[in-house]
Amino acid sequence: MTENLIEKAIEARGFAYAPYSRHEVGAALLTKEGKIYTGANVENCVFLGECAERVAFYKAVSEGERHFLKIAVVTANEDLSPPCGICRQLFSEFVADFEIIVSNLKRQFQVFQLKELFPLSFTPEAFKKGQH
């Protein structure tokens, strides 16, 4: 399944809209039911944009998905590029135990757990505990 997700993320990367940074990213998100949602990063001229990981999550959530197993993220960087902090925060909104596969175009990859990349995340449970 890991290799399949990487291939889907590479395909999604082909749809990236990154004329300013030229840093094209693709993502493939796997749900617990086995469905795959893909995403590509989208930029605009005022340097606001959405990461591929968030695009994949937004697509899945907007179609009713709430349970996720893993995500593959692919960039052209020789060195592997894990998701940004905003993406990690989004992941923690939905899953505590989550696998993140980070790959380059040569299909060299490393697998991380969300807890490893984002050990002290602010979760919905933490938010609720802080309410009066």
C-alpha positions as a Python dict, from the first residue, in 0.01 Angstrom:
ca = {
    (1, 'M'): (0, 0, 0),
    (2, 'T'): (287, 241, 71),
    (3, 'E'): (420, 222, -285),
    (4, 'N'): (67, 266, -425),
    (5, 'L'): (14, 580, -214),
    (6, 'I'): (347, 720, -328),
    (7, 'E'): (249, 662, -693),
    (8, 'K'): (-87, 834, -638),
    (9, 'A'): (91, 1128, -472),
    (10, 'I'): (333, 1154, -765),
    (11, 'E'): (36, 1162, -1004),
    (12, 'A'): (-136, 1429, -793),
    (13, 'R'): (184, 1636, -792),
    (14, 'G'): (137, 1674, -1168),
    (15, 'F'): (-167, 1893, -1097),
    (16, 'A'): (15, 2132, -862),
    (17, 'Y'): (-26, 2502, -930),
    (18, 'A'): (301, 2649, -803),
    (19, 'P'): (414, 2918, -1050),
    (20, 'Y'): (575, 3131, -778),
    (21, 'S'): (763, 2888, -555),
    (22, 'R'): (794, 2617, -822),
    (23, 'H'): (780, 2373, -530),
    (24, 'E'): (526, 2121, -651),
    (25, 'V'): (384, 1878, -396),
    (26, 'G'): (144, 1588, -426),
    (27, 'A'): (-36, 1397, -154),
    (28, 'A'): (-244, 1081, -130),
    (29, 'L'): (-456, 1022, 180),
    (30, 'L'): (-585, 677, 275),
    (31, 'T'): (-906, 640, 475),
    (32, 'K'): (-981, 353, 711),
    (33, 'E'): (-1231, 228, 452),
    (34, 'G'): (-956, 206, 189),
    (35, 'K'): (-1053, 510, -18),
    (36, 'I'): (-775, 737, -147),
    (37, 'Y'): (-808, 1115, -177),
    (38, 'T'): (-536, 1308, -358),
    (39, 'G'): (-427, 1669, -345),
    (40, 'A'): (-177, 1907, -501),
    (41, 'N'): (-54, 2237, -366),
    (42, 'V'): (-220, 2553, -500),
    (43, 'E'): (-56, 2898, -482),
    (44, 'N'): (-157, 3247, -582),
    (45, 'C'): (23, 3574, -647),
    (46, 'V'): (-16, 3710, -293),
    (47, 'F'): (176, 3409, -162),
    (48, 'L'): (-118, 3245, 4),
    (49, 'G'): (-177, 2888, -79),
    (50, 'E'): (-280, 2546, 32),
    (51, 'C'): (-50, 2253, 84),
    (52, 'A'): (-122, 1931, -103),
    (53, 'E'): (-180, 1751, 226),
    (54, 'R'): (-451, 1996, 331),
    (55, 'V'): (-615, 1983, -13),
    (56, 'A'): (-641, 1603, 16),
    (57, 'F'): (-781, 1630, 370),
    (58, 'Y'): (-1030, 1900, 273),
    (59, 'K'): (-1154, 1692, -20),
    (60, 'A'): (-1200, 1388, 204),
    (61, 'V'): (-1365, 1575, 491),
    (62, 'S'): (-1595, 1766, 255),
    (63, 'E'): (-1718, 1428, 130),
    (64, 'G'): (-1791, 1301, 480),
    (65, 'E'): (-1471, 1115, 567),
    (66, 'R'): (-1347, 1139, 924),
    (67, 'H'): (-1123, 834, 975),
    (68, 'F'): (-776, 819, 822),
    (69, 'L'): (-485, 576, 828),
    (70, 'K'): (-196, 735, 642),
    (71, 'I'): (-84, 994, 392),
    (72, 'A'): (197, 998, 135),
    (73, 'V'): (362, 1331, 49),
    (74, 'V'): (594, 1369, -251),
    (75, 'T'): (824, 1655, -350),
    (76, 'A'): (1113, 1686, -593),
    (77, 'N'): (1354, 1754, -305),
    (78, 'E'): (1644, 1509, -281),
    (79, 'D'): (1618, 1543, 96),
    (80, 'L'): (1282, 1429, 221),
    (81, 'S'): (1041, 1709, 316),
    (82, 'P'): (793, 1631, 595),
    (83, 'P'): (464, 1825, 613),
    (84, 'C'): (458, 2177, 754),
    (85, 'G'): (327, 2260, 1100),
    (86, 'I'): (-14, 2372, 976),
    (87, 'C'): (-64, 2035, 804),
    (88, 'R'): (50, 1851, 1115),
    (89, 'Q'): (-205, 2046, 1319),
    (90, 'L'): (-479, 1952, 1073),
    (91, 'F'): (-383, 1586, 1095),
    (92, 'S'): (-406, 1597, 1475),
    (93, 'E'): (-761, 1729, 1447),
    (94, 'F'): (-872, 1395, 1306),
    (95, 'V'): (-623, 1129, 1407),
    (96, 'A'): (-387, 1052, 1693),
    (97, 'D'): (-231, 740, 1542),
    (98, 'F'): (-141, 836, 1185),
    (99, 'E'): (132, 734, 944),
    (100, 'I'): (307, 994, 728),
    (101, 'I'): (506, 867, 430),
    (102, 'V'): (749, 1125, 293),
    (103, 'S'): (900, 1056, -50),
    (104, 'N'): (1095, 1214, -330),
    (105, 'L'): (1053, 1150, -702),
    (106, 'K'): (1311, 870, -690),
    (107, 'R'): (1064, 691, -461),
    (108, 'Q'): (1306, 704, -171),
    (109, 'F'): (1087, 737, 133),
    (110, 'Q'): (1070, 741, 508),
    (111, 'V'): (772, 661, 728),
    (112, 'F'): (692, 871, 1034),
    (113, 'Q'): (419, 859, 1294),
    (114, 'L'): (232, 1184, 1360),
    (115, 'K'): (326, 1161, 1729),
    (116, 'E'): (691, 1153, 1622),
    (117, 'L'): (666, 1467, 1405),
    (118, 'F'): (418, 1653, 1625),
    (119, 'P'): (464, 1522, 1980),
    (120, 'L'): (284, 1792, 2178),
    (121, 'S'): (0, 1875, 1945),
    (122, 'F'): (-301, 2080, 2047),
    (123, 'T'): (-587, 1834, 2000),
    (124, 'P'): (-964, 1880, 2015),
    (125, 'E'): (-953, 1705, 2353),
    (126, 'A'): (-702, 1960, 2485),
    (127, 'F'): (-921, 2241, 2355),
    (128, 'K'): (-1226, 2103, 2535),
    (129, 'K'): (-1035, 2066, 2862),
    (130, 'G'): (-955, 2437, 2853),
    (131, 'Q'): (-1316, 2547, 2829),
    (132, 'H'): (-1498, 2673, 3139),
}
